[in-house]
C-alpha cells in the first residue's frame, strides 16, 4: 500500500486559547455511568492540561452521599477511567474543589453550596450545568436550576437523546426556553467532539482536491457504520425506553451525516455551521419504514428489566435520502447495533466507477468494487483513499491500492482531547459550533415520525453477527463496506 505523508510541520504552534472566567460546574447525575466513565475523568484531564480556569464542581444525584463520599467515588472513577495516572498530589488538588448535594436536599441546598463556592472564587464566576440524566428527568432538573436561582451567568449542557419523538422534543424545548435563552443551551453529541469528525470539515473545505467532486456526479453512495460489540445488559431499562434508533441514529449518525453533506459555511463559526447543518436536515426526506431494518440480538429479552415480548430494537439499518441539488439520487446508508461482530465507527464514500473500461476482462479492474474514501472515527483516527493501480510486471493486471493516514503519524496524538473534554471546554467558552440546535433536533424528529409511528417488525440476529440477513437487501445492488475485505495498514510498520 502507498503511504500518504500528512504529518505537516512539526514546529507549528498550537492555536491560542482565550483564558476562561472562573466557573462553578454543577453535574447532575454525578454518580451515573457517564459521569463515572467520561465526565469526572474528563474534568481531571482538562485540569491537568491547564485548560480549566479556577473552578469548583458540585455533584448532584439521588445517592445519599456527603462530600467525602462523592470525592471517594470520583477518585475511584478517575483511577479506573482517566487517561493519566492519579497520584495523591494530583488528586488532592482536584478533591478540594469537589462537593456534593443529594437530590433529596432540594434546590435551596444546591443554591447554598453554589453560593459558598462563588464566594470562594470571588467576583461573579460563570455557572455550567451538565445534565447527565435521562431525557424524562430533564424538565424537572431545569426547574430545579431555576428554583435554586442559578440561571443567571449560566450555560446548560443537555445530553442525548433530546426527547423521544417530535412532541416530547418540542415540549422539552418549550420547558428549557421558559428558563434559558437558546444561546445558553448546549445540546451535546459527543461524536461531533471527536477529532476525526472535525477533520471531515478540514478535509472537505481546506483542500481544493475533494470539494469539487463531493456531489452526485462523482459519489455513488455513502455509508455511516457504527457497530458495537457491547451488550445492553447494564443499560437494559434505559434501552427499553429508547432503542438503537433513538439512542444512536437521531443523535450521532444524523449529525455525522450533516457534516458529510452540508454546503460550505460562510465562516468557521457556530451560526454559519449550524445553518448549513439545518439546511441538510430540512432537505432530508421523511424516513420510509420500507427502507428500515430493525433487529434484536438473541438473548436481549433475558436481561433484567426487559419485557418478555419486547419489540425494542438493538440494531437498525436504514436508507436516508437528501432531496437537494448536491445529493439528489445519492443514498446514505446508516447502520448501528449492539452485540455485533466488530466495534467500529466508519464513514465510507463510494465513488462512481468509470462508465466504460478499456482494460481486458482478466485485468482485475472492478473486481474489488468502487474506489472509496474512508474515515475511521475511532479515537486513534485513520483515513484511507483506495484506487486501482497496475501490478508490477508484464501484462495489465490491476490491484486495489490505498493511500492511508493515521493520527499517530503526526506525532501529536497526545494533544487530542477526548470528545467530552473538548465539548465541556467549548461550552465553558460559549462555542456552539459542535452542538445541536433546537430547530435541528425538532426537524430530525419530524423526519423520523413515519418510522416511529409505523416501525417494521423486529428481526432476530445472532450475537457476533452483522445484523439480520435482510440488511443485504436494503443496500443491494451495492454491498456493505464492513467487514472490510482488506484491513488497514499495519500501523506498527
C-alpha positions in Angstrom: 0.0 0.0 0.0 1.2 3.5 -0.7 1.6 5.8 2.3 0.5 9.4 2.4 2.5 11.9 4.4 0.1 14.2 6.1 2.2 15.0 9.2 2.6 18.7 8.4 5.3 20.9 10.0 6.3 19.7 13.4 7.1 23.2 14.8 3.6 24.7 14.1 2.4 26.4 17.3 -0.9 25.3 18.9 -3.9 27.5 18.4 -4.2 30.1 21.1 -7.0 29.6 23.7 -8.5 32.6 25.4 -8.4 32.5 29.2 -11.6 31.4 30.8 -13.5 33.0 33.6 -13.8 31.1 36.9 -16.6 28.5 36.8 -18.8 26.6 39.2 -19.7 23.3 37.4 -22.9 21.6 38.6 -23.0 18.0 37.5 -26.5 16.5 37.7 -26.4 12.7 37.6 -23.0 12.9 39.2 -22.9 9.2 40.2 -24.2 7.8 37.0 -22.3 5.7 34.4 -21.5 8.6 32.1 -20.1 10.8 34.9 -18.0 7.8 36.2 -16.6 6.9 32.8 -16.2 10.2 31.0 -17.1 13.4 32.8 -15.2 13.2 36.0 -12.1 11.8 34.4 -12.5 14.4 31.7 -12.5 17.2 34.2 -9.4 15.8 35.7 -7.6 15.7 32.4 -8.7 19.3 31.5 -7.4 20.5 34.8 -4.1 18.7 34.4 -3.8 20.1 30.8 -4.2 23.6 32.1 -7.4 24.1 30.1 -9.7 24.8 33.1 -10.0 28.1 34.9 -10.2 28.3 38.6 -13.3 26.1 39.3 -15.5 24.2 41.7 -17.6 21.2 40.9 -20.8 20.3 42.7 -22.2 16.9 42.1 -25.9 16.2 42.5 -27.7 12.8 42.3 -30.1 10.6 44.1 -27.4 8.7 46.0 -27.3 9.8 49.7 -23.6 10.8 49.8 -21.7 13.5 51.6 -18.7 15.5 50.2 -16.2 12.9 51.3 -18.3 10.0 49.8 -18.5 11.8 46.5 -14.8 12.5 46.5 -14.1 8.8 47.1 -16.5 7.9 44.2 -14.8 10.5 41.9 -11.3 9.3 42.7 -12.2 5.6 42.0 -13.8 6.7 38.7 -10.7 8.6 37.7 -8.3 5.8 38.8 -10.3 3.4 36.6 -11.0 5.5 33.5 -8.7 8.5 33.4 -6.0 8.6 30.7 -3.4 9.7 33.2 -2.2 8.2 36.5 -4.0 9.6 39.5 -1.5 10.4 42.3 -2.1 11.6 45.8 -0.7 15.0 44.8 -2.8 15.5 41.7 -5.9 14.2 43.4 -5.6 16.5 46.4 -5.8 19.5 44.0 -9.0 18.1 42.5 -10.6 16.8 45.6 -10.6 20.2 47.4 -12.8 21.5 44.5 -15.5 18.9 44.8 -18.7 18.9 46.9 -22.0 17.1 46.7 -25.7 17.8 47.2 -28.1 14.8 47.2 -31.3 15.4 45.2 -33.4 14.9 48.4 -31.8 18.1 49.8 -33.6 20.2 47.2 -33.0 23.4 45.4 -32.3 25.5 48.4 -29.4 23.3 49.5 -28.0 23.4 46.0 -28.2 27.2 46.0 -26.3 27.4 49.3 -23.5 25.2 48.2 -23.0 27.0 44.9 -23.2 30.4 46.6 -20.5 29.3 49.1 -18.2 28.3 46.2 -18.8 31.5 44.3 -17.8 33.4 47.4 -14.6 31.5 47.5 -13.9 32.2 43.8 -14.8 35.9 44.1 -16.4 38.4 41.7 -19.1 36.7 39.6 -18.0 33.3 38.3 -19.8 31.6 35.5 -22.0 28.6 36.0 -22.0 25.5 33.9 -24.8 22.9 34.4 -24.2 19.5 33.0 -27.4 17.3 32.8 -26.1 13.8 32.7 -29.6 12.4 33.2 -32.3 10.5 31.2 -34.4 12.8 28.9 -37.5 12.2 31.1 -35.8 13.9 34.0 -34.5 16.9 32.1 -37.6 19.1 32.7 -37.5 18.6 36.4 -33.8 19.4 36.7 -34.2 22.5 34.6 -36.9 23.7 37.0 -34.6 22.8 40.0 -31.9 25.1 38.5 -34.4 27.9 38.2 -35.7 27.3 41.8 -32.1 27.4 43.1 -31.6 30.8 41.4 -28.8 29.5 39.2 -29.9 30.6 35.7 -28.0 33.9 35.6 -24.5 33.8 34.2 -25.0 30.1 33.3 -24.9 27.7 30.4 -26.5 24.3 30.3 -25.3 21.1 28.6 -28.1 18.7 27.8 -27.4 15.0 27.0 -28.9 13.0 24.2 -31.5 11.8 23.3 -33.2 15.2 23.4 -36.8 14.0 23.7 -38.0 10.6 22.3 -40.2 12.0 19.5 -41.3 15.3 17.9 -43.9 16.0 20.6 -41.5 15.4 23.6 -38.7 17.3 21.9 -40.9 20.3 21.4 -42.2 20.1 24.9 -38.7 19.9 26.3 -37.5 22.8 24.2 -40.5 24.8 25.4 -39.6 24.0 29.1 -36.0 24.9 28.6 -36.8 28.1 26.8 -39.1 29.2 29.7 -35.9 29.4 31.8 -32.9 29.6 29.5 -32.2 31.6 26.3 -31.3 29.4 23.3 -27.7 30.8 23.4 -27.3 29.4 26.9 -28.3 25.8 25.8 -25.7 23.3 24.6 -27.3 20.1 23.3 -24.4 17.7 23.2 -23.4 14.9 20.8 -20.1 13.5 21.7 -19.5 12.2 18.2 -19.0 15.7 17.0 -16.4 16.3 19.6 -14.1 13.7 18.1 -11.0 14.9 16.4 -11.8 12.7 13.4 -15.3 14.1 13.0 -13.9 17.7 12.9 -11.3 16.5 10.4 -14.2 15.9 8.0 -14.7 19.7 7.8 -10.9 20.3 7.4 -10.7 17.6 4.7 -13.6 18.9 2.7 -13.2 22.7 2.9 -9.4 23.2 3.2 -8.4 21.1 0.2 -9.2 22.1 -3.4 -8.9 18.5 -4.5 -12.0 17.0 -2.9 -14.8 19.6 -2.6 -15.3 19.8 -6.5 -16.1 16.0 -6.5 -18.2 16.0 -3.3 -21.6 15.6 -5.1 -24.0 13.4 -7.0 -21.9 13.5 -10.2 -19.0 11.7 -8.6 -20.3 9.9 -5.5 -22.5 6.8 -5.8 -23.4 6.4 -2.1 -22.3 7.0 1.4 -22.2 4.6 4.4 -22.1 5.5 8.0 -21.5 2.4 10.1 -21.2 2.2 13.9 -21.4 -1.4 15.0 -20.7 -2.2 18.7 -19.7 -5.4 20.4 -21.2 -4.4 23.8 -24.5 -5.7 25.0 -27.0 -3.5 26.9 -27.1 -5.8 30.0 -26.3 -2.9 32.4 -28.5 -0.4 30.5 -31.5 -2.5 29.6 -34.1 -0.4 31.4 -32.7 2.7 29.6 -32.7 0.9 26.3 -36.3 -0.3 26.7 -37.3 3.4 26.6 -35.1 4.4 23.6 -33.7 1.6 21.4 -30.9 1.9 18.9 -32.7 4.4 16.6 -33.4 7.0 19.3 -30.1 6.3 21.1 -27.7 6.4 18.1 -29.3 7.5 14.8 -31.3 10.6 15.6 -28.3 11.8 17.6 -24.9 10.6 16.4 -25.4 9.3 12.9 -27.6 12.1 11.6 -25.2 14.6 13.0 -22.2 12.9 11.2 -24.4 12.8 8.0 -24.8 16.6 8.2 -21.0 17.1 8.4 -20.7 14.9 5.3 -23.5 16.5 3.3 -23.5 20.2 4.3 -22.7 23.1 2.0 -19.6 25.2 2.7 -20.4 27.5 5.6 -19.8 31.3 5.1 -17.4 31.2 8.1 -16.0 28.7 10.6 -18.3 29.9 13.3 -21.3 28.4 15.1 -24.1 30.2 13.4 -22.9 29.6 9.9 -22.1 25.9 10.5 -25.4 25.4 12.3 -27.3 26.9 9.5 -25.7 24.6 6.9 -26.4 21.6 9.0 -30.0 22.6 9.4 -30.3 23.0 5.6 -29.3 19.3 5.3 -31.9 18.3 7.9 -34.6 20.4 6.1 -33.6 18.6 2.8 -33.9 15.1 4.3 -36.9 13.2 3.1 -39.1 11.7 5.8 -37.9 8.2 6.6 -39.6 5.4 4.7 -40.2 2.4 7.0 -39.8 0.1 4.0 -36.2 1.2 3.9 -35.5 0.5 7.5 -34.5 -2.8 9.1 -34.8 -3.2 12.9 -33.2 -6.1 14.7 -32.8 -7.5 18.2 -29.9 -9.8 19.3 -30.8 -13.2 20.7 -30.9 -13.1 24.4 -31.8 -9.4 24.8 -35.2 -10.3 26.3 -33.4 -12.3 29.1 -31.8 -9.1 30.5 -33.4 -7.8 33.8 -35.8 -5.0 33.1 -36.7 -6.2 29.5 -40.3 -7.1 28.8 -40.7 -10.8 27.7 -42.1 -9.8 24.3 -40.1 -6.6 23.9 -40.0 -5.1 20.4 -37.2 -2.7 21.2 -34.5 -2.7 18.5 -30.8 -3.2 19.4 -29.9 -2.9 15.7 -31.1 -0.6 13.0 -30.1 -0.1 9.4 -31.8 2.5 7.1 -31.6 4.5 3.9 -31.7 8.3 4.0 -32.3 10.5 1.0 -31.3 14.1 0.8 -33.5 16.0 -1.6 -31.3 18.8 -2.7 -29.2 19.7 -5.8 -25.9 18.3 -4.5 -27.2 14.9 -3.3 -30.3 14.1 -5.3 -30.2 10.3 -6.1 -27.3 9.5 -3.7 -28.4 7.2 -0.9 -26.9 7.4 2.5 -26.9 4.0 4.3 -26.7 4.1 8.1 -26.2 1.0 10.4 -25.6 0.6 14.1 -26.2 -2.2 16.6 -25.2 -3.9 19.8 -23.5 -7.3 20.1 -22.2 -7.2 16.6 -19.1 -8.8 15.0 -16.8 -5.8 15.4 -16.7 -2.4 17.1 -16.1 0.4 14.6 -17.0 3.9 13.6 -16.7 4.2 9.8 -17.7 6.7 7.2 -17.2 5.3 3.7 -17.8 7.3 0.5 -18.1 5.2 -2.6 -17.2 7.0 -5.8 -18.8 6.3 -9.1 -17.0 3.8 -11.4 -15.9 4.8 -14.9 -18.7 4.5 -17.4 -16.6 2.2 -19.7 -13.5 0.2 -19.2 -10.7 -0.2 -21.8 -8.9 -2.8 -19.7 -9.1 -6.5 -20.6 -11.6 -8.7 -18.8 -9.0 -10.5 -16.8 -7.2 -7.3 -15.7 -8.9 -7.2 -12.3 -10.5 -3.8 -12.8 -13.8 -3.5 -11.0 -13.2 -6.8 -9.2 -13.0 -5.2 -5.8 -15.7 -2.6 -6.1 -15.6 1.2 -6.5 -12.9 3.5 -5.1 -13.6 4.5 -1.5 -12.7 7.4 0.8 -12.9 6.0 4.3 -12.9 7.9 7.6 -12.3 5.9 10.8 -13.9 8.0 13.7 -12.2 5.9 16.4 -10.1 7.9 18.9 -7.0 6.7 17.0 -8.5 8.0 13.8 -7.4 7.0 10.4 -8.2 7.9 6.8 -7.9 5.9 3.6 -8.4 6.6 -0.1 -8.5 3.4 -2.3 -7.8 3.2 -6.0 -6.8 0.8 -8.7 -3.2 0.6 -9.8 -1.1 -1.6 -12.1 0.6 -4.6 -10.7 4.3 -4.6 -11.4 5.4 -7.0 -14.2 4.3 -7.9 -17.7 0.7 -7.5 -18.9 -2.0 -5.3 -17.5 -3.1 -6.7 -14.1 -4.6 -4.2 -11.6 -4.7 -4.3 -7.8 -6.6 -2.3 -5.3 -4.2 0.1 -3.5 -4.7 2.8 -1.0 -3.2 6.0 0.5 -3.6 5.9 4.3 -3.1 8.3 7.1 -3.3 7.7 10.9 -3.4 10.3 13.6 -0.4 8.9 15.5 1.8 9.6 12.4 1.5 13.3 13.1 3.4 12.9 16.4 0.6 14.9 18.0 -1.7 12.2 19.3 -1.1 13.3 22.9 -2.6 16.7 22.0 -6.0 15.2 21.3 -8.8 15.9 23.7 -11.3 13.2 24.4 -14.7 14.2 22.9 -16.4 15.0 26.2 -13.4 17.0 27.3 -13.5 19.1 24.2 -17.2 19.8 24.4 -17.1 20.7 28.1 -14.4 23.2 27.3 -16.3 24.5 24.3 -19.4 25.1 26.4 -17.4 26.9 29.0 -16.0 29.2 26.2 -19.5 29.6 24.8 -18.7 28.0 21.4 -21.8 26.3 19.9 -20.0 25.0 16.8 -20.2 21.3 17.7 -23.6 21.4 19.4 -27.1 20.9 18.1 -29.8 23.5 17.8 -33.5 23.3 18.8 -34.5 23.6 15.1 -32.2 20.8 14.1 -33.4 18.5 16.8 -37.0 19.1 16.1 -36.5 18.6 12.3 -34.8 15.2 12.9 -37.7 14.0 15.0 -40.1 15.3 12.3 -38.4 13.2 9.5 -38.3 10.2 11.9 -42.1 10.4 12.6 -43.2 7.9 9.8 -40.8 5.3 11.2 -41.7 5.9 14.9 -45.4 5.6 14.0 -45.1 2.6 11.8 -41.9 0.7 12.8 -41.1 -2.5 10.9 -41.1 -5.8 12.7 -38.0 -6.5 14.9 -36.0 -9.3 13.4 -33.6 -11.6 15.4 -29.9 -11.7 14.8 -27.1 -13.7 16.5 -24.6 -12.0 18.8 -21.3 -11.6 16.9 -23.0 -11.2 13.5 -23.6 -8.2 11.3 -27.3 -8.0 12.0 -30.4 -9.6 10.3 -29.7 -11.2 7.0 -32.1 -8.8 5.2 -29.6 -5.9 5.5 -28.1 -7.0 2.2 -31.4 -6.4 0.5 -31.5 -2.9 1.9 -28.3 -1.9 0.2 -28.5 -4.1 -2.9 -27.0 -4.0 -5.6 -24.3 -2.3 -3.5 -22.6 -4.0 -0.7 -21.8 -3.1 2.9 -18.3 -1.7 3.4 -17.9 -3.6 6.7 -16.5 -6.1 7.2 -13.5 -4.9 5.2 -12.1 -7.1 2.5 -8.7 -5.6 3.2 -7.6 -4.4 6.5 -6.0 -1.1 7.4 -2.3 -0.9 7.0 -0.3 -2.3 9.9 0.4 1.0 11.9 3.4 -0.5 13.7 5.4 -0.6 10.5 
